[in-house]
Amino acid sequence: MAKNTSSSAFRKIDVDQYSENNFREDETDSGGSVGPDENEVNNLLQKGKHLDALKVVLNNAPLGIKNQVIKDNAFNIAFKVLLAIKPSQIEEVTNSLNIEYLDTLMKYVYKGFECPSEGSSGHLLLWHEKIYNIGGVGCIVRVLSDTRRV
């Protein structure tokens, strides 16, 4: 049987709103978070509290900031913390983090892959493996599809 094609209900959607010319990037530069405090992180690392140092870094990640200097400083601090944690401790550390922290940590791991230093790639691969074991493919998809970068 033929369907009634005189219905115009589908025409109530404004398709022009999805045009590339109308796209505006989210204005997320709030200026509130300026990244992790390097002195606090260094003190925690000296005391051997690697997990606490990592949580400080992840909690204060400059995700909505557009200032590249702040992002670079935060990455350098995070990279120092990641390299300070021994490979035998990585699984224990990742198991104690929630999903939001794991996603932010995965962003730092990918950022580390972009600019590797001597001997860091193998360490970052271990981090990636342990985060993937907990977060799964969803963690990778969330990181790659998120427009907020570290």
Secondary structure, DSSP 8 states (H G I E B T S, - for coil): --------GGGGS-GGGG-GGG---------------HHHHHHHHHTT-HHHHHHHHHHT--SS---HHHHHHHHHHHHHHHHHS-GGGHHHHHHTS-HHHHHHHHHHHHHHHHS--TTHHHHHHHHHHHHHHHHHHHHHHHHHH-S---
